[in-house]
Amino acid sequence: MNKQKKIKRKRKLVRLGRKEIEEELKDLKLKCSRLEAHLEKVKRKCSDLEAQLLDEKAKVLAAIAPLSSSDDVLDQALPSTSSLSLTEQHCKAKTSQLKQMKE
């Protein structure tokens, strides 16, 4: 009889442990879903910022073109292409941070 009580007690503990794990998994899945949604929002924002940067660059090029075709003037007036690269790096860094948070 004592052996059966021990077995029942162990089964109950296993069920409780399993239930706790399932609840924790449910919470983690919800958190993961929220982080993925936030990641998508940040990606869209990065994409929008890149588009704005390209638009501004095009406007500057259009404004400078009539003034001079000199490479020196263009190089001084325009932000280097590394600006776009920095924006891309920033977006990638933020994306990486969010992925790490998700893990």
C-alpha positions in Angstrom: 0.0 0.0 0.0 2.8 2.4 0.9 4.4 1.7 -2.5 1.2 2.7 -4.3 1.0 6.0 -2.4 4.6 6.8 -3.3 3.8 6.1 -7.0 0.7 8.2 -6.9 2.6 11.0 -5.2 5.4 10.9 -7.8 2.8 10.9 -10.6 1.1 13.9 -9.1 4.5 15.7 -8.8 5.3 14.9 -12.4 1.9 16.2 -13.6 2.4 19.4 -11.6 5.9 19.8 -13.0 4.7 19.2 -16.5 1.9 21.7 -16.0 4.3 24.4 -14.8 6.6 23.7 -17.8 3.7 24.0 -20.2 2.6 27.3 -18.6 6.2 28.6 -18.9 6.4 27.4 -22.5 3.1 29.2 -23.2 4.5 32.4 -21.7 7.7 32.1 -23.6 5.9 31.6 -26.9 3.8 34.7 -26.2 7.0 36.7 -25.5 8.6 35.3 -28.6 5.6 36.3 -30.7 5.7 39.8 -29.3 9.5 40.1 -29.9 9.0 38.9 -33.5 6.3 41.6 -34.1 8.6 44.2 -32.6 11.4 43.0 -34.8 9.2 43.3 -37.9 8.3 46.8 -36.8 11.9 47.8 -36.4 12.8 46.3 -39.8 10.0 48.3 -41.5 11.3 51.4 -39.7 14.8 50.7 -41.0 13.5 50.2 -44.5 11.6 53.5 -44.3 14.6 55.3 -43.1 16.8 53.9 -45.9 14.2 55.0 -48.4 14.1 58.5 -46.9 17.9 58.6 -47.0 18.0 57.6 -50.7 15.2 60.2 -51.4 17.2 62.9 -49.7 20.4 61.9 -51.5 18.5 62.1 -54.8 17.2 65.5 -53.9 20.7 66.7 -53.1 22.1 65.3 -56.3 19.4 67.0 -58.3 20.1 70.3 -56.5 23.8 70.1 -57.0 23.8 68.9 -60.6 22.9 72.2 -62.2 25.5 74.1 -60.0 28.6 72.1 -61.0 29.6 68.8 -62.4 32.9 68.9 -60.6 33.7 65.8 -58.6 35.2 67.9 -55.9 32.0 69.8 -55.3 29.9 66.6 -55.3 32.2 64.9 -52.9 32.1 67.8 -50.5 28.4 68.3 -50.7 27.1 64.8 -50.5 27.3 62.5 -47.6 29.6 59.6 -48.5 28.1 56.2 -49.4 29.4 55.1 -46.0 26.4 56.9 -44.5 24.1 54.5 -46.1 26.4 51.7 -45.0 26.2 53.0 -41.5 22.5 53.1 -41.6 22.4 49.5 -42.8 24.9 48.5 -40.1 22.7 50.2 -37.5 19.6 48.3 -38.7 21.5 45.0 -38.7 22.8 45.7 -35.2 19.3 46.4 -33.9 17.9 43.3 -35.6 20.7 41.3 -34.1 19.9 42.7 -30.6 16.3 41.8 -31.0 17.1 38.3 -32.1 19.3 37.9 -29.1 16.5 39.1 -26.8 14.2 36.6 -28.4 16.6 33.8 -27.6 
